[in-house]
Amino acid sequence: MDRPASTTGSRPTATPGSAYRFDRFTTALLIDDMFFRADAPGAGNRVPEFDLPTLDGGRFRSADLGPLPVLMVFGSRTCPVTESAGPILRALHAEFAGQVRFVLVNTREAHPGEVFTQPRTTPEKWAHAQELRTHHGFTFEVAVDDIDGDLHRAMTPKPNSAYLLSPTGVIVYRAHWANDGRGLRSALTRASAGQPPVRDASRAMVRPLLRAVGHLPGVVAFAGRGVERDVWRAAAPLAVLGRLSRLFRRLPADRRGPAAAGLLLIIVAVVGGLLLR
């Protein structure tokens, strides 16, 4: 009789799905978040096949997207960029509802903590998607990717990327960050008029990230203090900006990051001037 191989003293083999469900944010993850691979799906490519459930009992299928262009956005409850994008997406939906189908795909948690952890089961991920929708007050569809993030990984996972799809499933526009409201509005305006976007991708990077910085303290308060510890270890400059952003609580959260960056530049200039004397 064949016997299973002994696993004594060996570690379980990591699968793409298990690696996807990380527990701690790292520098490697940060670097991966900053760049799309050369083979990442973009304008002109057909979206990978998928069939996901939505919280309202429907389906979000690549083979049946419906008659309208589709704005597909990835996001999670612990993503500061998703926090920043929430009001923008609500405003865009109010403007383009009936002309564009909006679907938010719930992904792995961008910054899991000891309070709001990385989901390990389908029911947990479903509950996280419900929390995400309730927190942001989204009235459009929220789909739930499977526990291994098959769709998210097929798109090369970014915390809050957005894709404008044709009704036939061809990508016509890609945004690295869904809080780039100007780029998304331009693309949606053209799509709703039956025209291709002027640009096939958003190249905004620094501004969307600075807008997200002011939301980092809120994510820490929600998910657990371990989130801030992980950010300090993975990306100390972002952690510094997050701390400084707390000094500007009277400002809207989206403006705290730029204000913190300005303050940091002043501090560096003053210290540099003193050292050069």
C-alpha positions as a Markdown table, in Angstrom:
| # | Residue | x | y | z |
|---|---|---|---|---|
| 1 | Met | 0.0 | 0.0 | 0.0 |
| 2 | Asp | 1.3 | 3.4 | -0.9 |
| 3 | Arg | 1.9 | 5.7 | 2.0 |
| 4 | Pro | 1.9 | 9.5 | 1.9 |
| 5 | Ala | 5.3 | 11.1 | 2.0 |
| 6 | Ser | 6.4 | 12.1 | 5.5 |
| 7 | Thr | 6.2 | 15.9 | 6.2 |
| 8 | Thr | 8.1 | 15.7 | 9.5 |
| 9 | Gly | 10.6 | 18.5 | 9.7 |
| 10 | Ser | 9.5 | 20.1 | 6.4 |
| 11 | Arg | 7.6 | 23.3 | 5.8 |
| 12 | Pro | 4.3 | 23.3 | 3.8 |
| 13 | Thr | 4.9 | 24.3 | 0.2 |
| 14 | Ala | 3.8 | 27.8 | -0.4 |
| 15 | Thr | 1.2 | 28.2 | -3.2 |
| 16 | Pro | 0.5 | 31.4 | -5.1 |
| 17 | Gly | -2.8 | 31.7 | -3.2 |
| 18 | Ser | -1.2 | 31.4 | 0.2 |
| 19 | Ala | 1.6 | 33.9 | -0.7 |
| 20 | Tyr | -1.2 | 36.2 | -1.9 |
| 21 | Arg | -2.8 | 36.2 | 1.5 |
| 22 | Phe | 0.1 | 37.8 | 3.4 |
| 23 | Asp | -0.1 | 38.7 | 7.1 |
| 24 | Arg | 2.4 | 41.5 | 7.2 |
| 25 | Phe | 3.1 | 44.3 | 4.7 |
| 26 | Thr | 6.7 | 44.3 | 3.5 |
| 27 | Thr | 9.1 | 46.3 | 1.3 |
| 28 | Ala | 8.8 | 43.7 | -1.4 |
| 29 | Leu | 5.0 | 44.2 | -1.5 |
| 30 | Leu | 5.4 | 47.9 | -1.6 |
| 31 | Ile | 7.8 | 47.8 | -4.6 |
| 32 | Asp | 5.4 | 45.4 | -6.4 |
| 33 | Asp | 2.6 | 47.8 | -5.7 |
| 34 | Met | 4.5 | 50.6 | -7.5 |
| 35 | Phe | 4.9 | 49.0 | -10.9 |
| 36 | Phe | 2.9 | 47.0 | -13.4 |
| 37 | Arg | 4.8 | 44.1 | -15.0 |
| 38 | Ala | 5.5 | 44.3 | -18.7 |
| 39 | Asp | 3.0 | 41.5 | -19.3 |
| 40 | Ala | 0.2 | 43.0 | -17.1 |
| 41 | Pro | -3.1 | 43.4 | -18.8 |
| 42 | Gly | -3.6 | 46.9 | -20.2 |
| 43 | Ala | -5.4 | 48.8 | -23.0 |
| 44 | Gly | -6.1 | 46.6 | -25.9 |
| 45 | Asn | -6.0 | 43.3 | -24.0 |
| 46 | Arg | -9.0 | 41.2 | -23.2 |
| 47 | Val | -9.7 | 40.9 | -19.5 |
| 48 | Pro | -8.9 | 37.4 | -18.1 |
| 49 | Glu | -11.9 | 35.1 | -17.7 |
| 50 | Phe | -13.8 | 35.4 | -14.3 |
| 51 | Asp | -17.1 | 34.7 | -12.8 |
| 52 | Leu | -17.6 | 36.3 | -9.3 |
| 53 | Pro | -20.5 | 36.6 | -7.0 |
| 54 | Thr | -21.7 | 40.0 | -5.9 |
| 55 | Leu | -23.0 | 40.9 | -2.5 |
| 56 | Asp | -26.5 | 41.4 | -3.8 |
| 57 | Gly | -26.8 | 37.9 | -5.2 |
| 58 | Gly | -25.8 | 38.6 | -8.8 |
| 59 | Arg | -22.8 | 37.6 | -10.9 |
| 60 | Phe | -20.0 | 39.6 | -12.4 |
| 61 | Arg | -18.9 | 37.6 | -15.4 |
| 62 | Ser | -16.3 | 38.4 | -18.1 |
| 63 | Ala | -18.5 | 36.5 | -20.6 |
| 64 | Asp | -21.6 | 38.6 | -19.7 |
| 65 | Leu | -20.6 | 42.1 | -18.8 |
| 66 | Gly | -23.8 | 43.7 | -20.1 |
| 67 | Pro | -24.4 | 46.4 | -22.7 |
| 68 | Leu | -22.6 | 49.2 | -20.9 |
| 69 | Pro | -18.9 | 50.0 | -20.5 |
| 70 | Val | -17.7 | 48.7 | -17.1 |
| 71 | Leu | -15.5 | 50.4 | -14.5 |
| 72 | Met | -13.9 | 47.6 | -12.6 |
| 73 | Val | -12.1 | 48.8 | -9.4 |
| 74 | Phe | -10.1 | 46.7 | -7.0 |
| 75 | Gly | -10.0 | 47.6 | -3.3 |
| 76 | Ser | -10.0 | 46.6 | 0.3 |
| 77 | Arg | -11.1 | 48.0 | 3.7 |
| 78 | Thr | -7.5 | 48.5 | 4.9 |
| 79 | Cys | -6.2 | 50.2 | 1.8 |
| 80 | Pro | -5.5 | 54.0 | 2.3 |
| 81 | Val | -5.8 | 54.6 | -1.4 |
| 82 | Thr | -9.2 | 52.9 | -1.4 |
| 83 | Glu | -10.1 | 55.2 | 1.5 |
| 84 | Ser | -9.2 | 58.2 | -0.6 |
| 85 | Ala | -10.9 | 56.8 | -3.7 |
| 86 | Gly | -14.3 | 56.2 | -1.9 |
| 87 | Pro | -15.7 | 59.7 | -2.3 |
| 88 | Ile | -14.4 | 59.9 | -5.8 |
| 89 | Leu | -16.1 | 56.7 | -6.9 |
| 90 | Arg | -19.4 | 57.7 | -5.3 |
| 91 | Ala | -19.3 | 61.0 | -7.1 |
| 92 | Leu | -18.4 | 59.3 | -10.4 |
| 93 | His | -21.2 | 56.8 | -10.0 |
| 94 | Ala | -23.7 | 59.5 | -9.3 |
| 95 | Glu | -22.6 | 61.2 | -12.5 |
| 96 | Phe | -22.4 | 58.2 | -14.8 |
| 97 | Ala | -24.9 | 55.7 | -13.4 |
| 98 | Gly | -26.9 | 54.3 | -16.3 |
| 99 | Gln | -24.1 | 55.0 | -18.7 |
| 100 | Val | -21.3 | 52.9 | -17.1 |
| 101 | Arg | -21.6 | 49.8 | -15.0 |
| 102 | Phe | -19.6 | 50.2 | -11.8 |
| 103 | Val | -18.2 | 47.2 | -10.0 |
| 104 | Leu | -15.8 | 47.2 | -7.0 |
| 105 | Val | -13.9 | 43.9 | -6.6 |
| 106 | Asn | -13.0 | 43.1 | -3.0 |
| 107 | Thr | -9.4 | 41.8 | -2.7 |
| 108 | Arg | -7.0 | 40.7 | 0.0 |
| 109 | Glu | -6.5 | 43.3 | 2.7 |
| 110 | Ala | -3.7 | 45.8 | 1.8 |
| 111 | His | -2.7 | 46.3 | 5.4 |
| 112 | Pro | -4.0 | 43.5 | 7.6 |
| 113 | Gly | -3.6 | 44.1 | 11.3 |
| 114 | Glu | -4.2 | 42.2 | 14.5 |
| 115 | Val | -7.8 | 43.5 | 14.8 |
| 116 | Phe | -8.9 | 43.3 | 11.1 |
| 117 | Thr | -6.9 | 40.4 | 9.8 |
| 118 | Gln | -6.3 | 38.9 | 6.4 |
| 119 | Pro | -9.3 | 36.7 | 5.5 |
| 120 | Arg | -8.5 | 33.0 | 5.4 |
| 121 | Thr | -11.9 | 31.6 | 4.4 |
| 122 | Thr | -14.6 | 32.5 | 1.9 |
| 123 | Pro | -17.1 | 33.6 | 4.6 |
| 124 | Glu | -14.4 | 35.9 | 6.1 |
| 125 | Lys | -13.7 | 37.5 | 2.8 |
| 126 | Trp | -17.4 | 37.9 | 2.2 |
| 127 | Ala | -17.7 | 39.7 | 5.5 |
| 128 | His | -14.8 | 41.9 | 4.7 |
| 129 | Ala | -16.5 | 42.9 | 1.4 |
| 130 | Gln | -19.7 | 43.8 | 3.3 |
| 131 | Glu | -17.7 | 45.9 | 5.7 |
| 132 | Leu | -16.0 | 47.6 | 2.8 |
| 133 | Arg | -19.4 | 48.4 | 1.1 |
| 134 | Thr | -21.0 | 49.6 | 4.4 |
| 135 | His | -18.0 | 51.8 | 5.4 |
| 136 | His | -18.0 | 53.6 | 2.0 |
| 137 | Gly | -21.7 | 53.6 | 1.4 |
| 138 | Phe | -21.3 | 52.2 | -2.1 |
| 139 | Thr | -24.6 | 51.8 | -3.9 |
| 140 | Phe | -23.1 | 50.1 | -6.9 |
| 141 | Glu | -22.1 | 46.4 | -7.2 |
| 142 | Val | -19.5 | 44.9 | -5.0 |
| 143 | Ala | -18.0 | 41.6 | -6.2 |
| 144 | Val | -16.0 | 39.2 | -4.1 |
| 145 | Asp | -12.8 | 37.7 | -5.6 |
| 146 | Asp | -12.1 | 34.1 | -4.4 |
| 147 | Ile | -9.9 | 33.5 | -1.4 |
| 148 | Asp | -6.8 | 33.0 | -3.5 |
| 149 | Gly | -7.4 | 36.2 | -5.4 |
| 150 | Asp | -7.4 | 34.5 | -8.8 |
| 151 | Leu | -8.8 | 37.6 | -10.7 |
| 152 | His | -6.7 | 40.1 | -8.8 |
| 153 | Arg | -3.5 | 38.0 | -9.4 |
| 154 | Ala | -4.3 | 37.6 | -13.1 |
| 155 | Met | -4.4 | 41.4 | -13.4 |
| 156 | Thr | -1.1 | 41.7 | -11.4 |
| 157 | Pro | -2.4 | 42.7 | -8.0 |
| 158 | Lys | -2.4 | 46.4 | -7.2 |
| 159 | Pro | -4.2 | 47.6 | -4.1 |
| 160 | Asn | -6.6 | 50.0 | -5.8 |
| 161 | Ser | -6.2 | 49.8 | -9.6 |
| 162 | Ala | -9.1 | 50.5 | -11.9 |
| 163 | Tyr | -9.9 | 49.3 | -15.4 |
| 164 | Leu | -12.4 | 50.6 | -17.9 |
| 165 | Leu | -13.7 | 47.7 | -20.0 |
| 166 | Ser | -15.7 | 47.6 | -23.2 |
| 167 | Pro | -18.9 | 45.6 | -23.1 |
| 168 | Thr | -17.0 | 42.8 | -24.9 |
| 169 | Gly | -14.4 | 42.7 | -22.2 |
| 170 | Val | -11.5 | 44.6 | -23.8 |
| 171 | Ile | -9.5 | 47.0 | -21.5 |
| 172 | Val | -9.7 | 50.5 | -22.9 |
| 173 | Tyr | -8.2 | 52.4 | -19.9 |
| 174 | Arg | -6.1 | 51.5 | -16.9 |
| 175 | Ala | -5.5 | 53.5 | -13.8 |
| 176 | His | -2.8 | 52.5 | -11.3 |
| 177 | Trp | -4.8 | 54.3 | -8.5 |
| 178 | Ala | -8.5 | 54.7 | -8.4 |
| 179 | Asn | -8.3 | 58.0 | -6.5 |
| 180 | Asp | -7.1 | 59.7 | -9.8 |
| 181 | Gly | -10.5 | 61.3 | -10.2 |
| 182 | Arg | -9.5 | 63.5 | -13.1 |
| 183 | Gly | -8.2 | 60.7 | -15.2 |
| 184 | Leu | -11.2 | 58.4 | -14.5 |
| 185 | Arg | -13.7 | 61.2 | -15.2 |
| 186 | Ser | -12.1 | 61.9 | -18.5 |
| 187 | Ala | -12.1 | 58.3 | -19.5 |
| 188 | Leu | -15.7 | 57.7 | -18.4 |
| 189 | Thr | -16.9 | 60.9 | -20.2 |
| 190 | Arg | -15.5 | 59.6 | -23.4 |
| 191 | Ala | -16.8 | 56.1 | -22.9 |
| 192 | Ser | -20.3 | 57.2 | -22.1 |
| 193 | Ala | -20.3 | 59.1 | -25.4 |
| 194 | Gly | -19.1 | 56.0 | -27.3 |
| 195 | Gln | -15.6 | 57.3 | -27.8 |
| 196 | Pro | -12.2 | 55.9 | -26.8 |
| 197 | Pro | -10.3 | 57.7 | -24.0 |
| 198 | Val | -7.8 | 60.3 | -25.0 |
| 199 | Arg | -5.2 | 58.3 | -23.0 |
| 200 | Asp | -5.2 | 54.6 | -22.5 |
| 201 | Ala | -3.7 | 54.8 | -19.0 |
| 202 | Ser | -3.4 | 57.1 | -16.0 |
| 203 | Arg | 0.2 | 57.9 | -15.2 |
| 204 | Ala | -0.5 | 59.7 | -12.0 |
| 205 | Met | 1.6 | 58.3 | -9.1 |
| 206 | Val | 2.9 | 60.8 | -6.5 |
| 207 | Arg | -0.3 | 62.8 | -6.1 |
| 208 | Pro | -2.6 | 59.8 | -5.6 |
| 209 | Leu | -0.1 | 58.4 | -3.0 |
| 210 | Leu | 0.1 | 61.7 | -1.1 |
| 211 | Arg | -3.7 | 61.9 | -1.0 |
| 212 | Ala | -3.8 | 58.5 | 0.5 |
| 213 | Val | -1.2 | 59.3 | 3.2 |
| 214 | Gly | -3.7 | 61.2 | 5.3 |
| 215 | His | -5.9 | 58.1 | 5.5 |
| 216 | Leu | -3.2 | 55.9 | 6.9 |
| 217 | Pro | -3.8 | 56.8 | 10.6 |
| 218 | Gly | -7.4 | 55.9 | 10.1 |
| 219 | Val | -6.5 | 52.5 | 8.7 |
| 220 | Val | -4.2 | 51.9 | 11.7 |
| 221 | Ala | -6.9 | 52.8 | 14.1 |
| 222 | Phe | -9.3 | 50.4 | 12.4 |
| 223 | Ala | -7.1 | 47.4 | 11.7 |
| 224 | Gly | -4.7 | 47.5 | 14.6 |
| 225 | Arg | -1.4 | 49.1 | 15.7 |
| 226 | Gly | 0.6 | 46.4 | 13.9 |
| 227 | Val | -0.2 | 48.1 | 10.6 |
| 228 | Glu | 1.9 | 51.1 | 11.6 |
| 229 | Arg | 4.7 | 48.9 | 12.7 |
| 230 | Asp | 4.7 | 47.1 | 9.4 |
| 231 | Val | 4.7 | 50.4 | 7.4 |
| 232 | Trp | 7.7 | 51.7 | 9.5 |
| 233 | Arg | 9.6 | 48.5 | 8.6 |
| 234 | Ala | 8.6 | 48.4 | 5.0 |
| 235 | Ala | 8.5 | 52.1 | 4.0 |
| 236 | Ala | 9.8 | 54.5 | 6.7 |
| 237 | Pro | 9.2 | 57.6 | 4.7 |
| 238 | Leu | 5.5 | 56.8 | 4.3 |
| 239 | Ala | 5.3 | 56.1 | 8.0 |
| 240 | Val | 6.9 | 59.5 | 8.8 |
| 241 | Leu | 4.4 | 61.2 | 6.5 |
| 242 | Gly | 1.6 | 59.3 | 8.1 |
| 243 | Arg | 2.7 | 60.5 | 11.5 |
| 244 | Leu | 3.1 | 64.1 | 10.4 |
| 245 | Ser | -0.4 | 64.0 | 8.7 |
| 246 | Arg | -1.9 | 63.8 | 12.2 |
| 247 | Leu | -0.8 | 67.4 | 12.8 |
| 248 | Phe | -3.3 | 68.5 | 10.1 |
| 249 | Arg | -6.5 | 67.0 | 11.5 |
| 250 | Arg | -8.5 | 70.1 | 10.6 |
| 251 | Leu | -7.8 | 69.6 | 6.9 |
| 252 | Pro | -9.7 | 67.0 | 4.8 |
| 253 | Ala | -7.9 | 63.7 | 4.9 |
| 254 | Asp | -6.9 | 64.0 | 1.2 |
| 255 | Arg | -5.0 | 67.2 | 1.9 |
| 256 | Arg | -3.1 | 66.0 | 5.0 |
| 257 | Gly | -0.6 | 64.0 | 3.1 |
| 258 | Pro | 0.5 | 66.9 | 0.8 |
| 259 | Ala | 0.6 | 69.2 | 3.9 |
| 260 | Ala | 2.8 | 66.6 | 5.7 |
| 261 | Ala | 5.1 | 66.4 | 2.8 |
| 262 | Gly | 5.4 | 70.2 | 2.7 |
| 263 | Leu | 6.2 | 70.3 | 6.4 |
| 264 | Leu | 8.8 | 67.5 | 6.0 |
| 265 | Leu | 10.5 | 69.5 | 3.3 |
| 266 | Ile | 10.7 | 72.5 | 5.5 |
| 267 | Ile | 12.2 | 70.5 | 8.4 |
| 268 | Val | 14.8 | 69.0 | 6.1 |
| 269 | Ala | 15.7 | 72.4 | 4.6 |
| 270 | Val | 16.1 | 73.9 | 8.1 |
| 271 | Val | 18.1 | 71.0 | 9.4 |
| 272 | Gly | 20.2 | 71.0 | 6.3 |
| 273 | Gly | 20.8 | 74.7 | 6.6 |
| 274 | Leu | 21.9 | 74.4 | 10.2 |
| 275 | Leu | 24.3 | 71.6 | 9.4 |
| 276 | Leu | 25.9 | 73.6 | 6.6 |
| 277 | Arg | 26.7 | 76.5 | 8.9 |
